Amino acid sequence: MDTPQHSNRLIIEAKNLGMTYRLGKVEVHALRDVNFQVYEGEFVAVMGPSGCGKSTLLHLLGGLMRPTEGAILIDGVDIARLSDGERTTVRRNKVGFIFQRFNLLPTLTAQGNIELAKKIHGNGFMSEYGFDEITAMLGIRDRLEFRPPELSGGEQQRVAIARALINQPSIILADEPTGSLDSRNSLQVLRLMRDLNENLQQTIIMITHDPEAASMARRIVHMRDGQMYERPQMVFEPEFEGIV
């Protein structure tokens, strides 16, 4: 499988990143001296066991938390030095999140959940890939009037992906996006994410503990005990019995 070319523009850079929590008198080092670079158009999987620091890394990259050490540059701006309000603006304008638990509002329809992201952005902003194009690409055009409890897990995750895409963010951060799905829906969602990367050159960082999910990415990095390392790895196409 050929690896697509990404641009030479550095979109995310973590420098000597550290995150320490204090539990009573005990210090917990969630991240230790992490250095990490992502170029525009890459699809990167961050793998590691539970508790290795990968979720903390994702939250820091998305500006949800401030690190205790180091810098996080998004498009050359160190978000670790920004105020809470300024980091919120960066998240709103540059980052789309896809969560394991979907985080859809159960009282809104699928369309309402997607459009809410537009309203939060402000001024009715719409990406160059409009609502109709995104929902058609994700195969949910005929499910837009249904509420989340009426949708399958795979459909809910596709709605969540549409919500993440609707404002055309520079970066998609995916937190175990197939963790709540069965094998069939997992494969469909992973293929959609790879299509977004290949066809729209969407930059994606996905954390996962699943080697089959990570195999859909074009680059894999590993975390253990709060540290990151990278090694050459063969990327393969996952096989699921009975799925065509």
C-alpha positions as CSV (number, residue, x, y, z in Angstrom):
1,M,0.0,0.0,0.0
2,D,1.5,3.3,-1.1
3,T,1.9,6.0,1.5
4,P,0.3,9.3,0.3
5,Q,2.4,12.4,0.4
6,H,1.7,14.9,3.1
7,S,2.8,18.6,3.0
8,N,6.0,19.9,4.4
9,R,4.1,22.3,6.7
10,L,4.5,21.5,10.3
11,I,1.1,21.8,11.9
12,I,1.7,20.4,15.4
13,E,4.9,20.3,17.4
14,A,5.3,19.2,21.1
15,K,8.6,20.2,22.6
16,N,9.8,18.6,25.8
17,L,6.2,18.2,26.9
18,G,5.6,17.1,30.5
19,M,2.4,16.8,32.6
20,T,2.4,16.1,36.3
21,Y,-0.6,15.6,38.5
22,R,-0.5,15.8,42.3
23,L,-2.6,13.3,44.2
24,G,-2.2,14.3,47.8
25,K,1.5,14.2,48.5
26,V,2.2,12.0,45.5
27,E,3.3,13.4,42.1
28,V,2.1,11.4,39.1
29,H,4.1,12.0,35.9
30,A,1.6,11.4,33.1
31,L,4.0,12.7,30.4
32,R,7.7,12.9,30.5
33,D,9.8,14.9,28.0
34,V,7.6,14.1,25.0
35,N,8.7,15.4,21.6
36,F,6.3,14.9,18.7
37,Q,5.8,16.5,15.3
38,V,2.8,16.2,12.9
39,Y,2.8,17.6,9.3
40,E,-0.3,18.8,7.5
41,G,-2.1,15.9,5.9
42,E,-0.7,13.1,8.1
43,F,-2.8,10.3,9.7
44,V,-1.0,9.4,12.9
45,A,-2.0,6.7,15.4
46,V,-0.7,7.0,18.9
47,M,-0.7,3.5,20.5
48,G,-0.2,2.3,24.1
49,P,-1.8,0.5,27.0
50,S,-4.3,2.2,29.4
51,G,-2.6,4.6,31.7
52,C,0.4,5.3,29.4
53,G,-0.4,9.0,28.9
54,K,-1.9,8.9,25.4
55,S,-5.3,10.5,26.5
56,T,-3.4,13.2,28.4
57,L,-1.4,13.9,25.3
58,L,-4.5,14.3,23.1
59,H,-6.1,16.6,25.6
60,L,-3.0,18.8,25.7
61,L,-2.7,18.9,21.9
62,G,-6.3,20.0,21.7
63,G,-5.8,22.7,24.3
64,L,-8.2,21.2,26.8
65,M,-5.4,21.3,29.5
66,R,-2.2,23.2,30.0
67,P,1.1,21.3,30.4
68,T,3.3,21.7,33.4
69,E,6.4,21.7,31.2
70,G,7.2,22.3,27.6
71,A,5.5,23.8,24.6
72,I,2.7,22.8,22.2
73,L,2.8,24.7,18.9
74,I,-0.2,24.7,16.5
75,D,0.6,26.5,13.3
76,G,3.6,28.0,15.1
77,V,1.6,29.4,18.1
78,D,2.5,28.0,21.5
79,I,-1.0,27.2,23.0
80,A,0.6,26.4,26.3
81,R,1.2,30.1,26.8
82,L,-2.3,31.2,25.9
83,S,-5.1,32.1,28.3
84,D,-8.1,29.8,28.7
85,G,-10.1,32.0,26.4
86,E,-7.4,32.1,23.7
87,R,-7.1,28.3,23.8
88,T,-10.9,28.0,23.4
89,T,-10.6,30.1,20.3
90,V,-7.9,27.8,18.9
91,R,-10.0,24.7,19.6
92,R,-13.1,26.3,18.0
93,N,-11.2,27.4,14.8
94,K,-8.6,24.7,14.3
95,V,-9.5,21.4,16.1
96,G,-12.3,18.9,15.7
97,F,-12.8,16.2,18.3
98,I,-14.1,12.6,17.8
99,F,-14.8,10.8,21.1
100,Q,-15.3,7.2,22.0
101,R,-18.7,7.8,23.6
102,F,-19.9,10.1,20.7
103,N,-20.9,12.9,23.1
104,L,-24.1,13.6,21.1
105,L,-27.0,15.5,22.7
106,P,-29.8,12.9,23.0
107,T,-32.6,15.6,22.7
108,L,-31.4,16.9,19.3
109,T,-31.7,15.1,16.0
110,A,-28.5,14.1,14.1
111,Q,-28.9,17.2,12.0
112,G,-29.3,19.4,15.1
113,N,-26.1,17.9,16.7
114,I,-24.1,18.7,13.6
115,E,-25.6,22.2,13.2
116,L,-24.9,23.0,16.8
117,A,-21.1,22.9,16.0
118,K,-21.7,25.6,13.4
119,K,-23.6,27.8,15.8
120,I,-20.9,27.4,18.4
121,H,-18.4,28.5,15.8
122,G,-20.4,31.7,15.3
123,N,-21.8,33.7,12.4
124,G,-23.2,30.6,10.7
125,F,-19.8,29.6,9.3
126,M,-19.8,26.8,6.8
127,S,-16.8,25.0,5.4
128,E,-16.1,24.6,1.8
129,Y,-17.3,21.1,2.1
130,G,-20.9,21.9,2.9
131,F,-23.4,20.1,5.1
132,D,-24.9,18.1,2.2
133,E,-21.5,17.0,1.0
134,I,-20.3,15.9,4.4
135,T,-23.4,14.0,5.4
136,A,-23.6,12.3,1.9
137,M,-19.9,11.3,2.2
138,L,-20.5,9.8,5.6
139,G,-23.7,8.0,4.5
140,I,-26.1,9.6,7.0
141,R,-28.3,11.8,4.7
142,D,-31.3,9.6,5.4
143,R,-30.7,9.5,9.2
144,L,-30.6,13.2,9.9
145,E,-34.1,13.5,11.5
146,F,-33.4,10.7,14.0
147,R,-32.2,11.3,17.5
148,P,-29.1,9.5,18.8
149,P,-31.0,6.8,20.8
150,E,-32.6,5.9,17.5
151,L,-29.3,5.4,15.6
152,S,-26.9,2.5,15.7
153,G,-23.5,3.0,17.3
154,G,-21.9,3.3,13.9
155,E,-24.4,5.9,12.7
156,Q,-23.9,7.9,15.9
157,Q,-20.1,7.9,15.4
158,R,-20.6,9.0,11.8
159,V,-22.7,11.9,13.0
160,A,-20.0,12.7,15.5
161,I,-17.4,12.7,12.6
162,A,-19.7,15.1,10.6
163,R,-19.9,17.4,13.7
164,A,-16.1,17.4,13.9
165,L,-15.7,18.2,10.2
166,I,-18.4,20.8,9.7
167,N,-16.2,23.8,10.4
168,Q,-13.3,22.4,8.4
169,P,-10.7,22.2,11.2
170,S,-7.0,22.0,10.5
171,I,-6.7,19.0,12.8
172,I,-9.0,16.1,13.8
173,L,-8.2,14.5,17.2
174,A,-9.8,11.1,17.7
175,D,-10.0,9.5,21.1
176,E,-10.5,5.7,20.7
177,P,-13.1,6.4,18.0
178,T,-14.0,2.7,17.6
179,G,-13.8,1.7,21.3
180,S,-17.7,1.5,21.6
181,L,-18.3,-0.2,18.2
182,D,-18.5,-3.7,17.0
183,S,-16.0,-5.0,14.4
184,R,-18.2,-4.2,11.4
185,N,-18.9,-0.6,12.4
186,S,-15.3,-0.2,13.5
187,L,-14.0,-1.1,10.1
188,Q,-16.5,1.3,8.4
189,V,-15.6,4.2,10.6
190,L,-11.8,3.6,10.2
191,R,-12.2,3.4,6.4
192,L,-14.1,6.7,6.5
193,M,-11.3,8.3,8.5
194,R,-8.7,7.0,6.0
195,D,-10.8,8.4,3.2
196,L,-10.9,11.8,4.8
197,N,-7.1,11.7,5.1
198,E,-6.6,10.5,1.5
199,N,-9.3,12.5,-0.3
200,L,-9.5,15.7,1.7
201,Q,-5.9,15.7,3.1
202,Q,-7.4,16.0,6.6
203,T,-4.7,15.8,9.3
204,I,-5.8,13.2,11.9
205,I,-4.3,12.1,15.2
206,M,-6.0,9.0,16.6
207,I,-5.2,7.4,20.0
208,T,-5.9,3.7,20.3
209,H,-4.8,0.6,22.1
210,D,-6.0,-1.6,19.1
211,P,-3.3,-2.6,16.5
212,E,-6.0,-3.2,13.9
213,A,-7.3,0.3,14.3
214,A,-3.8,1.7,14.3
215,S,-3.1,-0.1,11.0
216,M,-5.4,2.3,9.2
217,A,-3.1,5.2,10.0
218,R,-0.1,6.0,7.8
219,R,2.3,6.4,10.8
220,I,2.3,4.8,14.2
221,V,3.9,6.1,17.4
222,H,4.0,4.3,20.7
223,M,3.7,5.4,24.3
224,R,4.6,3.7,27.5
225,D,4.9,5.2,31.0
226,G,4.4,8.7,29.8
227,Q,7.1,8.6,27.1
228,M,6.9,8.3,23.3
229,Y,8.9,6.3,20.9
230,E,8.6,5.5,17.2
231,R,9.8,2.5,15.3
232,P,9.4,1.3,11.7
233,Q,6.2,-0.7,11.4
234,M,4.4,-2.5,8.6
235,V,1.0,-1.0,8.0
236,F,-1.5,-3.6,7.1
237,E,-5.2,-3.8,6.1
238,P,-7.2,-5.4,8.9
239,E,-9.3,-8.4,8.1
240,F,-12.7,-9.0,9.7
241,E,-14.4,-12.3,8.9
242,G,-17.7,-11.9,7.1
243,I,-17.2,-8.2,6.2
244,V,-17.1,-7.3,2.6
